[in-house]
Amino acid sequence: MGGARRGRRSAVPPALRWKARLAPASPAGRRPATVRLLLRPLPLLILSFSLVGMASSVTGMRRGGVVFAPADAVARALGDIVATGEGSLTWRSRRGTLTVFEGSPDALWQAAGDSAPRSVPLSAPPFQQGGRWWLPLDALDTLGIAVDGNELTLPGGERLTLSLPAAPVSGGGSDSEIDDLGHGVLALRLFSGGGAAAAGAAAGAAADGASTGGAVVGAMVSDLDMLPLVDPAQRQAIDAALQASGPDKPLLVVITALRTATWQPVFRLSQGGRELEFRYPYRMRLVQGTVGTVGPDAPAAVLLLLPPWFNLYRPIDVTWQGVSGRLTFRR
């Protein structure tokens, strides 16, 4: 299976290729002077450790390509108060009050000293699971918490490590998955013709010279504007493609296969009850390869030109060749 995954990642358009990853002993009966001095503030050190060290790690969650943190655990580390209502959570901190609503990507933030709250958009709707409230990491920005990868830096300088489960899977079981390309850039992978497990089995059979049966075709969908974070050397080529796209928001789709196969140049994207079908050449631009045909040494790549009403900071459902997956492309 690992061989198949490496094969899919390597098939990237040359013009838009990114890298895979990403003190000496004292006399008996007498304590050294340094030890005597350290013992005096010991109760204060113990108190400080109990407040910071005990909350040095919290367990997060991935959902729909977005990382969430447990509100109660982070608030406890800050010494803040959270109160829950019917479908809402209110977080009171020294900086102000944040109110989030279950299933809504819009929150209310009232900074300390302000007379009224203002609306702030979140990358994904908060939700309740396991008796806890889960918030997307950008909701922590208003509270003065800096997020760097899996590290949360609290306003006082203390750090929390966010532990996350490995290898998230999204959408229709093994037919779709979310891949981290590095530097927080995510991609949605769709597998048509048997799913990721079948792709791994087919790769092993091909290596042994056996027949693979039905062809497995894969599509990797990513946000073109985010790819320079993975490979800064491609910034100029990507900027040119972005400029040619005008107000549209381009997603790069790379289609690969373990053996020569056909693929349908039709993608359906939906968000917030609205759906749009991208059918070549409508809102689809060929970057490399051939429309409708793909092979192990002949990948295809297209740009999907999303109209401005799509919000890349919110989950988007992608359907291709009967396979669906969901991803929030930007955090």
C-alpha positions in Angstrom: 0.0 0.0 0.0 2.9 2.3 0.8 4.2 1.8 -2.7 0.9 3.0 -4.2 0.8 6.1 -2.0 4.3 7.1 -3.0 3.4 6.5 -6.7 0.4 8.8 -6.4 2.3 11.6 -4.7 5.1 11.6 -7.3 2.8 12.2 -10.2 2.5 16.0 -10.1 2.6 18.5 -12.9 6.2 19.6 -13.5 5.2 23.3 -13.6 3.5 22.9 -10.2 5.6 20.2 -8.5 6.2 20.3 -4.8 8.4 18.2 -2.7 7.0 15.2 -0.8 8.2 15.8 2.3 6.8 18.9 5.4 29.0 21.2 41.9 31.2 19.3 43.8 29.8 17.2 46.6 29.3 19.0 49.9 30.4 17.8 53.4 28.0 15.4 55.0 25.2 16.9 57.0 25.4 20.3 55.3 23.4 21.5 52.3 25.2 23.5 49.6 24.3 27.2 49.7 22.6 26.9 46.3 20.3 24.2 47.6 19.4 26.4 50.7 18.5 29.3 48.4 16.4 27.2 46.1 14.4 25.7 49.0 13.0 29.1 50.1 10.8 29.8 47.0 9.9 26.1 46.7 6.1 26.5 47.6 5.8 29.1 44.8 7.6 26.9 42.3 5.2 24.0 43.2 2.2 26.3 42.8 3.4 27.5 39.4 4.0 23.9 38.2 0.6 22.8 39.3 -1.1 25.6 37.2 1.0 25.2 34.1 2.7 21.8 34.0 -0.4 19.8 34.7 -2.1 21.2 31.7 0.8 20.9 29.3 -1.1 18.6 26.9 -4.6 18.3 25.6 -6.2 15.9 23.1 -7.5 17.5 19.9 -9.6 16.1 17.1 -9.7 16.2 13.3 -13.0 16.5 11.6 -13.6 17.3 8.0 -10.0 18.4 7.5 -10.2 20.9 10.4 -8.4 20.6 13.8 -10.5 21.2 16.9 -9.6 21.7 20.5 -11.7 20.9 23.6 -13.0 24.2 25.0 -13.1 23.0 28.6 -9.5 21.8 28.7 -8.0 24.9 27.1 -10.1 27.2 29.3 -9.0 25.3 32.4 -5.3 25.9 31.4 -6.1 29.6 31.1 -8.0 29.8 34.3 -11.1 31.0 32.3 -14.7 30.2 32.7 -16.9 28.5 30.1 -20.7 28.3 30.4 -23.0 26.3 28.2 -26.5 27.1 27.1 -28.9 25.5 24.7 -26.8 25.1 21.6 -24.2 27.7 22.6 -21.1 28.1 24.6 -19.8 31.3 26.3 -16.1 31.7 27.1 -15.2 34.5 29.4 -11.5 35.5 29.5 -9.5 38.5 30.5 -9.4 39.7 26.9 -13.2 39.5 26.4 -16.1 37.1 25.9 -16.5 34.6 23.0 -19.8 33.0 22.3 -20.1 30.2 19.8 -23.1 28.3 18.5 -23.4 24.6 17.6 -23.4 24.1 13.9 -22.8 27.7 13.0 -19.5 29.1 11.6 -20.3 32.6 13.0 -19.4 33.5 16.5 -19.7 36.6 18.7 -16.7 38.4 20.2 -16.9 41.2 22.7 -13.5 42.5 23.7 -13.0 43.8 27.2 -14.2 47.4 27.4 -16.3 47.2 24.2 -20.0 48.2 24.5 -21.3 45.5 22.1 -20.1 42.3 20.5 -19.1 41.8 16.9 -19.5 38.9 14.6 -16.4 36.9 13.7 -16.3 34.0 11.1 -14.8 30.6 12.1 -13.2 28.1 9.7 -15.7 25.4 10.8 -18.8 25.2 13.0 -18.2 24.2 16.7 -19.9 21.0 17.8 -20.5 18.9 20.9 -19.2 15.3 21.2 -18.5 13.1 24.1 -20.0 15.6 26.5 -17.5 18.3 25.4 -17.5 21.4 23.2 -15.0 21.3 20.3 -13.8 24.6 18.7 -11.7 25.1 15.5 -8.3 26.5 16.3 -9.0 29.9 14.8 -11.6 30.5 17.5 -8.7 30.6 19.9 -7.1 33.6 18.1 -9.5 36.0 19.7 -8.6 34.8 23.1 -4.9 35.6 22.6 -3.8 32.0 22.0 -1.1 31.6 19.3 -1.3 28.4 17.3 1.8 27.0 15.7 1.3 23.5 14.3 0.4 21.4 17.4 1.6 23.9 19.9 -0.7 26.4 21.6 1.0 29.4 23.3 -1.2 31.0 25.9 -1.2 34.7 26.6 1.1 34.3 29.6 3.7 32.4 27.6 2.8 28.9 28.8 2.6 26.2 26.1 0.0 23.4 25.5 0.7 20.5 23.2 -2.3 19.4 21.1 -2.2 15.7 20.6 -3.9 14.5 17.5 -4.8 11.0 16.1 -2.8 10.0 13.0 -4.1 9.4 9.5 -7.5 11.0 9.4 -10.1 9.5 7.1 -13.0 11.5 5.7 -16.0 11.0 3.4 -17.1 7.6 2.0 -14.9 5.3 4.1 -11.7 4.1 2.4 -12.7 5.8 -0.9 -11.5 9.2 0.4 -9.0 10.5 2.8 -7.3 13.7 3.9 -3.6 14.1 3.4 -1.3 16.6 5.1 1.2 17.9 2.4 3.2 19.7 5.1 3.1 23.2 6.7 -0.6 22.7 7.4 -1.6 22.4 3.7 -4.3 19.7 3.3 -5.4 17.8 0.3 -8.4 15.6 -0.3 -7.8 12.3 -2.1 -10.6 10.4 -3.8 -10.1 6.8 -5.0 -12.4 5.5 -7.8 -12.5 1.8 -8.6 -12.0 0.1 -5.2 -10.7 2.7 -2.7 -7.4 3.2 -1.0 -7.2 -0.4 0.1 -7.7 -1.6 -3.5 -5.1 0.8 -4.7 -2.6 -0.7 -2.3 -3.5 -4.3 -3.3 -3.3 -3.4 -7.0 0.1 -1.8 -6.6 1.4 -5.0 -4.9 0.0 -7.1 -7.7 1.5 -4.9 -10.4 4.9 -5.2 -8.7 4.6 -9.0 -8.8 3.6 -8.9 -12.5 0.1 -10.0 -11.8 -3.2 -8.6 -13.2 -4.7 -5.9 -11.2 -8.3 -6.4 -12.4 -10.3 -3.2 -12.4 -8.2 0.0 -12.7 -8.0 2.3 -9.6 -8.0 6.0 -10.5 -7.2 8.6 -7.9 -7.7 12.4 -7.7 -5.9 14.7 -5.3 -7.6 18.1 -4.7 -5.8 20.9 -3.1 -5.9 24.7 -2.8 -3.6 26.1 -5.4 -2.9 29.3 -3.5 -1.6 27.3 -0.5 0.9 25.2 -2.4 3.8 27.7 -2.2 3.9 26.9 1.5 4.9 23.4 0.6 7.4 24.4 -2.1 8.3 28.1 -2.2 10.3 27.6 -5.4 7.0 27.3 -7.3 5.6 30.6 -6.1 6.2 32.4 -9.4 4.5 29.7 -11.5 1.5 29.5 -9.1 1.2 33.3 -8.9 0.9 33.4 -12.7 -1.9 30.7 -12.6 -3.7 32.6 -9.9 -3.5 35.9 -11.8 -4.9 34.2 -14.9 -7.8 32.9 -12.8 -9.1 36.4 -12.0 -11.6 36.5 -9.2 -12.1 32.7 -9.2 -10.6 30.5 -6.6 -8.6 27.7 -8.3 -8.3 24.2 -6.9 -5.6 22.0 -8.4 -6.7 18.4 -9.1 -4.1 15.8 -10.0 -5.5 12.5 -11.5 -3.3 9.4 -11.5 -3.8 5.7 -12.1 -1.9 2.5 -11.5 -2.5 1.5 -15.1 -4.0 3.1 -18.2 -7.6 4.1 -17.5 -10.3 6.6 -18.2 -11.4 9.4 -15.9 -14.5 11.6 -16.0 -13.7 15.4 -16.3 -16.8 16.1 -14.1 -16.6 17.3 -10.5 -19.5 18.4 -8.3 -18.8 20.8 -5.4 -21.3 21.8 -2.8 -21.4 24.1 0.2 -24.1 25.6 2.3 -26.9 24.1 0.3 -25.5 25.4 -3.1 -24.0 23.0 -5.7 -22.1 23.6 -8.9 -21.0 21.0 -11.5 -17.6 21.5 -13.1 -17.6 19.8 -16.5 -14.7 20.3 -18.9 -14.3 22.9 -20.3 -16.8 24.7 -18.1 -14.9 26.2 -15.2 -12.2 23.6 -15.7 -8.7 24.3 -17.2 -6.4 21.5 -18.3 -2.9 21.9 -16.9 -1.2 18.7 -17.9 -2.1 15.4 -19.6 -5.2 14.4 -21.6 -8.8 14.9 -20.7 -10.4 11.6 -20.1 -7.3 9.4 -20.1 -4.6 8.8 -17.5 -1.8 6.3 -16.9 1.0 5.5 -14.5 3.4 7.7 -16.5 0.8 10.0 -17.9 -1.0 11.9 -15.1 -3.5 14.5 -15.8 -4.0 17.8 -13.9 -6.8 20.4 -14.1 -7.8 23.6 -12.3 -11.3 23.9 -11.0 -12.2 27.6 -11.0 -14.5 28.2 -8.1 -16.7 31.2 -8.2 -16.3 33.8 -5.4 -19.3 32.5 -3.4 -17.4 29.4 -2.4 -15.7 30.0 1.0 -12.4 28.0 1.3 -12.4 28.6 5.1 -15.6 26.4 5.4 -16.1 22.7 4.5 -16.6 21.9 0.8 -18.1 18.6 -0.4 -16.4 17.2 -3.5 -17.9 14.4 -5.6 -16.1 12.7 -8.5 -16.9 9.4 -10.2 -19.3 8.4 -7.5 -16.9 9.1 -4.6 -17.3 11.9 -2.2 -15.2 13.6 0.5 -15.2 16.8 2.5 -12.4 19.2 3.3 -11.9 22.7 4.6 -9.0 23.9 2.5 -7.9 26.8 4.6 -7.7 27.3 8.3 
